[in-house]
Amino acid sequence: MQILKTINLACLLIISQSGFTNNGKISKQLERELNNNESVELYILLKNKYKVQQTSSKDRISHLKNIILQLKANSQASKDKLNSLLPSLTKDYEFYWVNNSLRIKMDSQQARDFILSDSILKAYSNTAQRLKVITEKTQANAIHATGWNINMINAPQVWNQGIKGQNVVIAGQDTGYQWQHESIKNKYAGWNGIIVDHNYHWHDAINNPIIDCLDAQSNPESCDDHGHGTHTMGTMIGDDGQGNQIGVAPDAKWIGCRNMDRGSGTPATYTECFQFFLEPTDLNDSNPDVSKAPHIINNSWGCDFSEGCIQPDALESVVNNVVAAGILVVASAGNSGPGCNSINTPIAIYNKSLTIGSTTSSDTISSFSSQGAITVDGSNRIKPDLVAPGSSVRSADVNGGYVSFSGTSMAAPHVAGVAALMISANPAMAGKPKILKHILLRSSIAKTSQQTCSGILGSQRPNNTYGWGRLDALAAVNQIKDIIFFDNYEDF
């Protein structure tokens, strides 16, 4: 299944002293919005006053706190500069400290004037488009067994060592999560076996949702308005205790954030979820508690900027800051294969994202799996980084029972799950995403292709079809056990 949608990340607005000009840098979508709409919603990157510095702390939580303080200082400096101006323009705006950005809705002419502010680094459209779904969906309720995909990556051999993801928290941002599904309920960080508490474990970034996530007491509750998110979470941690071993790390805990409204997201909703994961809050978005931040974030989604957008960097600063804070960011590669250069959407294109392609039950590349190199930003970097099972993967159905989906969205959760196993095997690796990524890549099973992309032969390792190779949980866990600590893990 694919959940890559047309999110029109409108492009960098080039401003001259004479006013608002195109210069070939504004998407057709944004031009239409500014010229034809009375109001527009923008996602704006603000100028950073300070450069965020890495810390030398070996303690994960102390490191997180330090990075967050720096990010908030940058955001506060921007707020102080704009707070006197914004209320006169609109009441509909929100700052995000995770990357010093701003979502704002205002009159189109005011937007043109506002963009001239020297506080603004870049501006994009924040218009959501309905997702494109290319899916193979098969009901699979009768099977009670460990999935072929779980066996292929050798996860059961890791479980036999008593390593199942204990003491690790995985986060997912997606269409939401049906937390009461029998395979993931007992793994939800907000469930203690008797009562549920969604504070710090669930966030809804959709302000005016088509489907509300409310319980009988009108309190926000984790839900899934599409089904995609529940399926991906099942692959990460799912196990109903009745033989349906669908998850890679069945003893890990999970928290979630809804970043799409029936499949439609925006740069701002994705940013809001990342910010929540860095510093989880209660259901009133108050009383943050960084100790509840996850170790890993799975992202089985993509922002499609094909409709004229030529600036692919809208979410790069978010990913960079989250990884700098010590959280592994896993992303699906996309379902636009098999052609070269078809990995072309955020966040899969970024260097700091761990980008995952899809393989079949015969251990070959899925025909839909997007391939590198990354050309949309001029980097020509090799992607994907890794591949994992993604064709006909059986996991949790939002309506109960089980269903098979296909897509790189199904592949990425395997890697998030294996990362959880690695941290369980060596708790010193918590907060060390670069080491985790290094071991995941180099412990993979090398795979070659006949396809040459951007001058990289398919026989090379890494290549633009399989990356470094196919995920191997047992090899990754065995290698991570031998690592004690590296003072300068930035070398990875």
Backbone torsions as a table, in degrees:
resi	resn	phi	psi	omega
1	MET	NA	143.1	178.4
2	GLN	-113.0	140.7	174.6
3	ILE	-129.6	35.8	176.2
4	LEU	-88.2	121.7	-173.0
5	LYS	-117.2	167.5	179.4
6	THR	-87.5	86.3	173.0
7	ILE	-95.6	111.8	-173.9
8	ASN	-78.7	88.3	179.1
9	LEU	-76.5	85.6	-172.7
10	ALA	-63.7	154.7	-160.3
11	CYS	-87.0	173.1	-180.0
12	LEU	-54.7	129.9	179.1
13	LEU	-89.6	116.5	-180.0
14	ILE	-88.1	122.3	-174.6
15	ILE	-113.6	130.0	172.7
16	SER	-108.8	165.9	-179.1
17	GLN	-65.1	-20.5	178.6
18	SER	-80.9	-7.7	177.0
19	GLY	135.1	-154.8	-172.9
20	PHE	-89.7	116.9	-177.0
21	THR	-127.1	160.3	-177.0
22	ASN	-84.2	-62.5	-177.8
23	ASN	56.2	23.3	178.6
24	GLY	75.3	8.7	-174.6
25	LYS	-108.9	4.3	-178.8
26	ILE	-111.8	131.1	-178.6
27	SER	-67.6	154.7	176.5
28	LYS	-60.8	-35.4	179.1
29	GLN	-62.0	-46.5	-179.4
30	LEU	-67.0	-38.3	176.9
31	GLU	-60.2	-42.1	178.5
32	ARG	-62.8	-41.7	-179.0
33	GLU	-63.9	-45.8	-177.5
34	LEU	-70.0	-34.1	-176.8
35	ASN	-86.2	-29.0	-171.3
36	ASN	-111.4	-17.5	-176.6
37	ASN	-104.3	143.9	176.6
38	GLU	-69.8	-31.6	178.3
39	SER	-134.3	157.8	179.6
40	VAL	-137.4	155.9	173.5
41	GLU	-114.7	126.1	-175.8
42	LEU	-117.3	149.8	170.9
43	TYR	-113.6	116.3	-169.8
44	ILE	-120.2	130.6	170.8
45	LEU	-91.1	125.0	-179.0
46	LEU	-95.3	156.6	-178.1
47	LYS	-71.2	134.3	178.1
48	ASN	-82.4	131.0	177.8
49	LYS	-79.6	-33.4	-177.5
50	TYR	-122.0	151.5	173.3
51	LYS	-89.6	126.7	-179.6
52	VAL	-69.6	127.5	-177.3
53	GLN	-104.8	138.5	173.6
54	GLN	-67.1	153.5	179.5
55	THR	-107.8	163.3	179.7
56	SER	-98.3	4.0	-177.7
57	SER	-65.7	134.3	175.6
58	LYS	-89.7	-9.6	178.6
59	ASP	-85.4	124.2	-174.2
60	ARG	-58.6	-47.8	-175.9
61	ILE	-69.0	-40.7	177.4
62	SER	-61.7	-39.8	178.5
63	HIS	-63.8	-45.9	178.1
64	LEU	-57.3	-47.9	-178.7
65	LYS	-59.7	-41.5	-178.4
66	ASN	-63.8	-45.9	179.8
67	ILE	-64.2	-42.3	-179.5
68	ILE	-62.3	-41.8	178.0
69	LEU	-59.1	-41.4	179.0
70	GLN	-66.7	-42.3	179.5
71	LEU	-64.0	-40.6	179.3
72	LYS	-67.5	-34.7	177.9
73	ALA	-62.8	-42.0	176.6
74	ASN	-61.8	-45.7	-178.7
75	SER	-64.3	-40.6	-178.9
76	GLN	-64.1	-37.9	177.7
77	ALA	-61.0	-39.5	177.6
78	SER	-69.7	-41.4	178.1
79	LYS	-59.1	-46.3	-178.2
80	ASP	-58.2	-33.4	-177.7
81	LYS	-78.1	-29.6	-172.2
82	LEU	-107.3	-15.1	-173.2
83	ASN	-60.9	-29.6	179.5
84	SER	-77.5	-21.9	-177.0
85	LEU	-91.7	-44.4	-170.0
86	LEU	-59.4	-42.9	-178.1
87	PRO	-59.6	-24.4	178.5
88	SER	-79.8	-13.8	-178.8
89	LEU	-99.5	-39.3	-174.5
90	THR	-168.8	157.7	173.2
91	LYS	-101.9	-5.8	-173.3
92	ASP	-102.3	83.4	178.2
93	TYR	-153.9	158.5	-179.7
94	GLU	-152.7	132.5	176.1
95	PHE	-89.8	147.9	173.0
96	TYR	-124.6	117.7	-177.2
97	TRP	-77.7	-17.6	-175.1
98	VAL	-59.9	-29.1	176.4
99	ASN	-144.0	22.2	179.5
100	ASN	52.9	59.9	-178.7
101	SER	-123.8	172.4	-175.0
102	LEU	-145.8	127.5	168.4
103	ARG	-99.1	128.4	-176.6
104	ILE	-146.4	136.9	176.8
105	LYS	-116.7	128.4	-175.9
106	MET	-157.2	173.1	174.6
107	ASP	-57.8	140.1	-174.8
108	SER	-60.9	-40.7	-180.0
109	GLN	-68.3	-39.0	175.4
110	GLN	-63.1	-35.6	178.8
111	ALA	-62.7	-42.2	178.4
112	ARG	-59.7	-41.6	179.7
113	ASP	-71.3	-41.4	-177.2
114	PHE	-62.6	-36.2	-178.2
115	ILE	-62.7	-19.7	178.4
116	LEU	-73.6	-11.0	-178.2
117	SER	-58.5	140.2	179.6
118	ASP	-75.5	-0.7	175.8
119	SER	-82.5	-15.4	-171.7
120	ILE	-95.2	128.4	176.9
121	LEU	-88.2	-53.2	179.8
122	LYS	-147.9	155.4	178.9
123	ALA	-134.7	141.2	-177.8
124	TYR	-133.8	161.2	170.4
125	SER	-73.4	146.0	175.2
126	ASN	-115.2	35.4	-178.5
127	THR	-88.2	128.2	178.8
128	ALA	-90.1	144.2	173.4
129	GLN	-121.6	150.9	-178.6
130	ARG	-61.1	140.7	-177.9
131	LEU	-64.2	153.1	170.9
132	LYS	-97.8	123.1	-178.3
133	VAL	-113.2	118.0	172.1
134	ILE	-116.8	108.8	-167.1
135	THR	-138.2	146.2	166.4
136	GLU	-113.9	113.7	-174.7
137	LYS	-122.7	122.7	-178.9
138	THR	-134.3	123.4	176.0
139	GLN	-62.7	137.1	-175.0
140	ALA	-143.7	52.6	-174.3
141	ASN	-78.4	-23.4	-170.4
142	ALA	-80.9	-15.8	-174.6
143	ILE	-81.3	131.7	174.3
144	HIS	-127.2	88.4	-175.5
145	ALA	-167.8	167.2	172.7
146	THR	-71.7	129.9	-175.6
147	GLY	-63.8	152.5	178.0
148	TRP	-57.7	-36.0	-178.3
149	ASN	-66.1	-38.0	178.8
150	ILE	-68.4	-40.6	177.7
151	ASN	-66.8	-38.3	-175.9
152	MET	-62.0	-34.4	-178.6
153	ILE	-91.5	7.6	174.8
154	ASN	66.3	30.2	177.4
155	ALA	-65.8	-40.1	-179.5
156	PRO	-58.9	-31.9	177.7
157	GLN	-66.1	-29.9	175.5
158	VAL	-73.2	-42.4	178.1
159	TRP	-58.5	-35.9	-179.5
160	ASN	-63.0	-17.4	175.9
161	GLN	-89.4	3.5	-178.4
162	GLY	83.2	13.9	-178.6
163	ILE	-106.8	111.3	-176.2
164	LYS	-134.1	16.7	179.6
165	GLY	97.8	13.7	-179.0
166	GLN	-56.0	142.2	174.0
167	ASN	65.0	22.3	178.2
168	VAL	-121.6	140.8	177.8
169	VAL	-114.6	124.1	175.5
170	ILE	-105.1	136.7	175.3
171	ALA	-110.1	150.3	173.3
172	GLY	-134.9	135.3	168.8
173	GLN	-115.8	128.7	-169.6
174	ASP	-167.0	-151.9	178.6
175	THR	-75.5	4.9	-175.6
176	GLY	107.3	-177.7	-175.9
177	TYR	-144.9	129.5	174.8
178	GLN	-83.3	90.3	-169.0
179	TRP	-63.3	-21.6	-177.3
180	GLN	-86.4	1.8	175.4
181	HIS	-58.5	138.1	-172.3
182	GLU	-59.4	-22.5	-176.8
183	SER	-88.9	-16.7	-176.7
184	ILE	-123.0	-10.1	-176.0
185	LYS	-57.6	-49.0	-176.3
186	ASN	-71.2	-7.9	179.0
187	LYS	-101.1	-7.0	-179.3
188	TYR	-69.0	129.0	-176.8
189	ALA	-64.3	-19.4	179.8
190	GLY	-89.9	1.1	-178.2
191	TRP	-111.6	124.1	-179.5
192	ASN	-104.8	11.7	-179.8
193	GLY	97.1	-14.0	-179.5
194	ILE	-127.3	-50.6	-179.5
195	ILE	-129.0	161.0	179.4
196	VAL	-112.3	143.7	176.1
197	ASP	-135.7	111.2	-176.5
198	HIS	-84.4	-8.5	175.7
199	ASN	-58.3	131.3	177.5
200	TYR	73.0	-4.5	-175.6
201	HIS	-117.8	-11.9	-176.2
202	TRP	-145.4	136.7	174.9
203	HIS	-141.7	139.5	178.0
204	ASP	-112.6	112.8	-178.5
205	ALA	-87.7	3.2	-179.9
206	ILE	-94.5	113.5	-174.3
207	ASN	-75.6	-36.9	179.9
208	ASN	-128.8	72.0	-172.6
209	PRO	-71.8	150.8	173.0
210	ILE	-66.1	-40.9	177.7
211	ILE	-120.2	121.0	179.7
212	ASP	-78.1	144.6	173.0
213	CYS	-97.1	82.7	-177.4
214	LEU	-128.1	144.8	173.7
215	ASP	-100.4	-172.2	-174.0
216	ALA	-63.7	-25.8	179.8
217	GLN	-92.8	12.6	-179.8
218	SER	59.7	34.4	173.6
219	ASN	-103.1	142.4	178.8
220	PRO	-55.5	136.7	-177.5
221	GLU	-138.8	141.3	178.9
222	SER	-60.4	125.1	176.1
223	CYS	-146.6	171.8	-178.9
224	ASP	-131.9	115.9	-176.9
225	ASP	-91.3	9.8	-175.7
226	HIS	-137.9	-44.8	-178.4
227	GLY	115.3	-23.4	-176.6
228	HIS	-63.8	-45.4	-176.7
229	GLY	-63.4	-45.1	-179.5
230	THR	-59.3	-39.3	179.3
231	HIS	-63.6	-43.8	-178.8
232	THR	-67.0	-37.4	179.5
233	MET	-66.7	-36.6	176.9
234	GLY	-58.3	-38.7	179.7
235	THR	-68.7	-28.9	179.2
236	MET	-75.8	-46.5	-169.5
237	ILE	-136.3	4.7	-168.5
238	GLY	-69.6	135.0	173.6
239	ASP	-167.8	115.3	-177.1
240	ASP	-87.6	-0.3	-179.2
241	GLY	76.4	2.4	-179.3
242	GLN	-115.3	16.3	178.4
243	GLY	106.7	-9.9	177.2
244	ASN	-86.5	83.5	-179.8
245	GLN	-92.8	84.3	-174.5
246	ILE	-98.2	-12.0	-173.4
247	GLY	-106.4	149.6	-177.7
248	VAL	-76.1	-38.5	-175.7
249	ALA	-125.2	77.0	-169.1
250	PRO	-69.0	-9.9	177.5
251	ASP	-107.3	4.5	174.6
252	ALA	-76.2	158.2	174.0
253	LYS	-101.3	161.5	179.9
254	TRP	-136.5	151.2	168.8
255	ILE	-129.8	162.3	-173.7
256	GLY	-144.2	163.2	177.2
257	CYS	-144.8	133.9	175.1
258	ARG	-88.7	115.9	-178.8
259	ASN	-108.4	-0.1	-179.1
260	MET	-135.0	145.1	177.4
261	ASP	-105.6	102.4	-173.8
262	ARG	52.5	37.3	176.1
263	GLY	96.4	0.4	179.5
264	SER	-109.3	123.4	177.5
265	GLY	-126.4	173.8	177.3
266	THR	-138.9	165.1	174.6
267	PRO	-52.0	-37.0	-178.0
268	ALA	-68.7	-40.1	-179.6
269	THR	-68.8	-36.5	176.3
270	TYR	-65.4	-43.5	179.5
271	THR	-61.5	-42.7	-179.0
272	GLU	-61.2	-40.1	178.2
273	CYS	-66.3	-43.9	177.3
274	PHE	-58.8	-41.1	-179.3
275	GLN	-64.6	-42.1	177.6
276	PHE	-59.5	-40.3	-178.3
277	PHE	-68.8	-33.2	177.9
278	LEU	-65.7	-37.1	-177.2
279	GLU	-146.3	82.6	-176.5
280	PRO	-57.0	145.6	-179.2
281	THR	-123.6	173.5	173.0
282	ASP	-76.2	-176.8	-175.3
283	LEU	-70.2	-11.6	175.4
284	ASN	-97.5	13.5	-178.4
285	ASP	59.9	34.1	-178.3
286	SER	-128.5	174.1	175.1
287	ASN	52.2	57.1	-177.1
288	PRO	-60.8	147.7	-179.7
289	ASP	-137.9	98.1	-175.7
290	VAL	-66.1	-21.3	-179.5
291	SER	-65.2	-16.2	179.9
292	LYS	-96.4	8.8	178.5
293	ALA	-66.4	144.9	-179.2
294	PRO	-76.9	165.4	175.1
295	HIS	-88.7	-26.7	-171.7
296	ILE	-141.7	143.2	173.9
297	ILE	-124.3	124.6	174.6
298	ASN	-95.7	138.2	-177.6
299	ASN	-132.8	90.5	179.5
300	SER	-95.7	61.3	-177.9
301	TRP	-156.8	167.7	177.2
302	GLY	-152.9	151.8	177.7
303	CYS	-101.9	112.2	-178.1
304	ASP	-87.2	120.5	-179.9
305	PHE	-113.2	32.4	-174.9
306	SER	-71.1	-21.1	-175.4
307	GLU	-84.0	60.8	173.5
308	GLY	92.1	-9.3	-177.8
309	CYS	-78.7	131.8	-177.6
310	ILE	-121.5	9.8	177.0
311	GLN	-114.1	99.1	-174.3
312	PRO	-85.5	8.2	-169.7
313	ASP	-96.5	13.4	-171.3
314	ALA	-56.0	-37.4	-175.3
315	LEU	-110.0	7.5	-175.7
316	GLU	-64.7	-40.9	-178.9
317	SER	-66.0	-32.0	176.6
318	VAL	-62.8	-51.7	-178.9
319	VAL	-61.1	-44.9	-179.6
320	ASN	-59.1	-41.8	-177.7
321	ASN	-71.4	-37.9	179.0
322	VAL	-66.0	-42.6	177.8
323	VAL	-66.5	-40.4	178.0
324	ALA	-60.8	-30.0	179.0
325	ALA	-78.1	-8.9	173.8
326	GLY	105.4	21.1	-179.8
327	ILE	-115.1	131.7	178.5
328	LEU	-75.3	128.5	180.0
329	VAL	-109.5	112.6	-179.7
330	VAL	-104.5	136.1	-176.3
331	ALA	-137.3	142.2	174.6
332	SER	-76.6	145.5	-173.0
333	ALA	-76.0	-26.5	-175.8
334	GLY	112.2	162.4	-172.9
335	ASN	-118.2	43.8	-178.0
336	SER	-110.0	16.5	-179.3
337	GLY	-71.9	176.9	9.1
338	PRO	-98.2	12.9	-175.3
339	GLY	-70.9	156.6	175.7
340	CYS	-65.7	156.0	174.7
341	ASN	61.8	25.2	-177.6
342	SER	-94.3	-2.1	166.8
343	ILE	-85.5	102.8	-169.1
344	ASN	-142.5	17.9	-179.9
345	THR	-127.4	147.6	169.7
346	PRO	-63.7	144.9	6.1
347	ILE	-101.5	5.9	-176.1
348	ALA	-63.7	-26.4	-174.1
349	ILE	-78.5	-12.8	-170.6
350	TYR	-80.3	148.1	179.5
351	ASN	-61.2	-40.7	-175.1
352	LYS	-79.8	-14.4	174.9
353	SER	-77.3	142.7	172.2
354	LEU	-92.3	101.0	-168.2
355	THR	-94.4	130.3	-169.4
356	ILE	-120.7	126.6	172.5
357	GLY	-94.5	179.0	-172.5
358	SER	-118.0	142.4	174.3
359	THR	-122.8	165.1	-178.2
360	THR	-97.8	176.8	177.8
361	SER	-67.7	-16.4	174.6
362	SER	-93.0	10.7	173.9
363	ASP	65.9	34.9	173.6
364	THR	-120.4	165.4	-177.1
365	ILE	-65.2	137.3	175.9
366	SER	-69.1	141.4	-175.8
367	SER	-61.4	-28.2	-177.7
368	PHE	-86.0	-12.0	-171.2
369	SER	-66.6	122.9	-179.7
370	SER	-65.5	151.1	-176.5
371	GLN	-127.3	161.9	177.9
372	GLY	-88.0	-169.7	1.6
373	ALA	-80.9	172.8	179.1
374	ILE	-85.1	109.2	-177.8
375	THR	-109.5	-16.8	-174.4
376	VAL	-65.9	-24.4	178.3
377	ASP	-108.3	6.1	178.5
378	GLY	78.8	2.1	-176.1
379	SER	-77.1	-31.6	-176.2
380	ASN	59.3	23.9	-178.5
381	ARG	-70.5	150.2	179.4
382	ILE	-75.2	130.7	174.6
383	LYS	-149.0	154.9	0.2
384	PRO	-70.2	172.1	175.3
385	ASP	-81.3	-30.1	-170.3
386	LEU	-159.4	160.6	172.6
387	VAL	-127.5	157.5	-179.8
388	ALA	-152.8	165.0	-179.4
389	PRO	-56.4	131.8	-179.3
390	GLY	-145.9	-4.4	179.2
391	SER	-99.3	125.8	178.8
392	SER	53.2	55.9	178.7
393	VAL	-92.6	124.3	179.9
394	ARG	-87.6	127.3	179.1
395	SER	-154.9	-166.1	-172.0
396	ALA	-69.7	136.4	174.3
397	ASP	-97.5	133.5	-177.6
398	VAL	-57.7	-26.8	-179.5
399	ASN	-91.8	8.8	-176.8
400	GLY	100.6	152.5	-177.8
401	GLY	77.9	-153.0	-170.6
402	TYR	-138.8	153.9	-176.0
403	VAL	-150.7	152.0	177.6
404	SER	-103.1	129.2	174.5
405	PHE	-121.5	160.3	174.8
406	SER	-126.7	143.6	176.9
407	GLY	152.7	161.9	174.1
408	THR	-65.6	-18.7	172.7
409	SER	-60.2	-29.0	179.2
410	MET	-84.5	-22.5	-178.4
411	ALA	-78.1	-44.9	-176.1
412	ALA	-55.8	-41.4	-179.4
413	PRO	-60.0	-27.9	175.9
414	HIS	-60.7	-41.4	-177.9
415	VAL	-69.8	-40.9	176.2
416	ALA	-59.2	-40.7	178.7
417	GLY	-65.8	-41.9	178.8
418	VAL	-65.5	-37.7	176.2
419	ALA	-59.1	-37.3	176.6
420	ALA	-64.7	-41.1	176.4
421	LEU	-60.9	-38.9	-179.0
422	MET	-65.0	-41.3	179.2
423	ILE	-69.2	-36.4	175.0
424	SER	-61.7	-38.5	-179.7
425	ALA	-70.9	-30.0	-178.9
426	ASN	-144.6	86.0	-176.0
427	PRO	-57.0	-20.1	178.0
428	ALA	-65.7	-14.7	-179.0
429	MET	-87.1	-2.6	174.3
430	ALA	-62.3	129.3	-179.3
431	GLY	84.0	11.5	-178.7
432	LYS	-120.8	66.9	-174.9
433	PRO	-62.0	-30.2	-178.7
434	LYS	-70.6	-37.4	176.6
435	ILE	-68.1	-44.2	178.8
436	LEU	-57.4	-45.8	179.9
437	LYS	-62.8	-44.7	-179.4
438	HIS	-57.0	-47.0	-178.2
439	ILE	-70.8	-40.2	179.2
440	LEU	-58.8	-41.8	-179.0
441	LEU	-69.1	-48.4	-171.8
442	ARG	-81.4	-11.8	174.6
443	SER	-93.8	-3.9	-177.2
444	SER	-72.1	162.4	178.5
445	ILE	-86.2	116.5	-175.6
446	ALA	-58.9	135.3	179.0
447	LYS	-131.6	139.7	-179.1
448	THR	-118.1	161.5	-176.6
449	SER	-135.9	159.2	174.2
450	GLN	-84.6	-6.1	-172.7
451	GLN	-92.8	131.0	173.7
452	THR	-102.5	124.7	-179.5
453	CYS	-125.5	126.0	177.9
454	SER	53.7	38.1	176.3
455	GLY	81.9	-2.5	178.5
456	ILE	-94.9	116.5	179.6
457	LEU	-65.7	143.2	177.1
458	GLY	-66.3	-14.9	178.5
459	SER	-83.9	-9.7	179.6
460	GLN	-81.1	161.7	172.5
461	ARG	-129.5	117.6	1.4
462	PRO	-79.1	162.6	174.3
463	ASN	-129.3	173.4	-173.6
464	ASN	-88.2	9.2	174.0
465	THR	-105.2	-52.4	-177.1
466	TYR	-107.9	-5.3	-173.3
467	GLY	65.3	-133.9	178.2
468	TRP	-76.0	-22.6	179.1
469	GLY	146.5	-168.9	-177.7
470	ARG	-92.8	136.2	-177.0
471	LEU	-51.8	136.2	176.5
472	ASP	-135.8	103.5	-175.4
473	ALA	-63.3	-42.8	-176.6
474	LEU	-63.7	-46.6	180.0
475	ALA	-64.2	-39.9	-179.7
476	ALA	-64.1	-45.0	-180.0
477	VAL	-66.4	-42.1	179.6
478	ASN	-63.2	-36.0	179.5
479	GLN	-74.2	-37.8	-177.3
480	ILE	-69.4	-27.2	179.1
481	LYS	-59.8	-31.0	-174.3
482	ASP	-83.0	-8.0	-179.2
483	ILE	-91.5	123.8	179.2
484	ILE	-90.8	-62.7	176.6
485	PHE	-172.5	142.5	174.1
486	PHE	-119.3	120.9	179.0
487	ASP	-59.2	-39.6	-176.7
488	ASN	-110.9	67.8	-177.4
489	TYR	-71.7	-6.8	176.2
490	GLU	-64.3	-15.9	179.0
491	ASP	-67.1	-20.1	-178.4
492	PHE	-74.2	NA	NA
